[in-house]
Amino acid sequence: MDKLISFVIPCYRSAQTIGGVVEEIDAAMGKLSQYRYEIVLVNDCSPDDTFETIRVLCRKREDICGVNLARNFGQHAALMAGFRYVHGDIVVCLDDDGQTPAEEVGKLLGRVEEGYDVVYAKYAHKQHSGFRNFGSKINELMTRVMLGKPKELYLSSYFAARRFVVEEMLRYTNPYPYVIGLVLRSTKNIANVEVSHREREVGASGYTIGKLLGLWFNGFTAFSIKPLRIATAVGCLTASAGFLYGIYTVIKKFVNPNVPIGFSAMMAALVFIGGMIMLMLGLIGEYIGRIYISLNNSPQYVIRECINGDAGEEKGKDEA
């Protein structure tokens, strides 16, 4: 039986591009006759006509599933919503703007067939803005330090994963999902394959500095306790420095009684220590707040509408 490939594409402000991405998937999969495929398009409450475009595509084809979220939950939550509707043996995730080349999906699938559980696309030259590239570098550093990502592993939004990895990710039902963290905790059998990266033809990136900061906070607070350990270490170092400075001040006073007590040095120390305490308390509060939200069963996403939700399963049965 031919393997079924499920494409999951989170969509936001992509009314003009998503049709071209679907056409490119059709052309690429037409050359890979050993696979069947389905497409899951998740509209992350886009303010334009993205879901109307998805609706038209779903009316024309039963192998396309359209999922409409009730509000904007973010790219990672949209991916998790799409994972609920896949039926494939391998799941491929890519962007909706055409920058990730669907025509090179065969490279990812080929590496998966070699025995890897997850394969990420690696770009020799990314066609993002300087701001977005800077954000990617910070994200790479965060995942390496906080989540234990191997230094040589390149992570991107274009990847292929075996079904069992996706099933394991779906076990995570709390709010604030972070797909990269879920992948890294599911398997270490991960590889890269080099593909091209295109310039954006329509629109601009939806990632703002606020969204990037939220993504980084989500990554290290949801899947790592290293920030708390770093806070403990910094607290110990600060306390030790304060203790040693106190001893130095006492000894200096005994050696030279005429030395005036430094008001400026004391205020600088107080401001520094006070700032560190507030920083650490804020970090702890972030963890506690996420625990509170999780205990209140805050939804990971809310689906307003789904079109052809079971189409992929029926298609797979018919062609098996």
Buried (B, 14 or more C-beta within 10 A) or exposed (E): EBBBBBBBBBBBBBBBBBBBBBEBBBEBBEEBEEBBBBBBBBBBBBEBBBBEBBBBBBEEBBBBBBBBBEEBBBBBBBBBBBBBBBBBBBBBBBBBBBBBBBBBBBBBBBBBEEEBBBBBBBBEEBEBEEEBEEBBEBBBEBBBBBBBBEEEBBBBBBBBBBBEBBEBBBEBEBBBBBBBBBBBBBBEEBBBBEBBBEEBEEBEBBBEEEBBEEBBBBBBBBBBEEBBEBBEEEBEEBEEEEEEEEEEBEEEEEEEEEEEEEEEEEEEBEEEBEEBEEEBEEBEEBBEEBEEEBEEEEEBBEBEEBBBBEBBBEBBEEEE
